[in-house]
Amino acid sequence: MPIAALPLIITALSGSIYGLLLAHNIEAFWLMKIHTGNFGIINLQPYYSAIMGILTLIVAITGVGLWLDGRRRTTPAVS
């Protein structure tokens, strides 16, 4: 489910880039706002943790489903 993965990727990238910039003494607080769900006119901060948790479960469940489906297709039939 690529749409569910997009917010997770944005959160991971914004947190990683913020950490790298902070290590070089560059303050980019706007990245921390994105990381916590404040997208300017759309502020999801009160709900962002729950949204990220639900999306993580969706991506994990669909990934396991795809993995199991792939294993079923590649397992040779026993005669």
Secondary structure, DSSP 8 states (H G I E B T S, - for coil): -HHHHHHHHHHHHHHHHHHHHHHTT---HHHHHHHTTEETTEE-TTTHHHHHHHHHHHHHHHHHHHHHHHHHHHS----
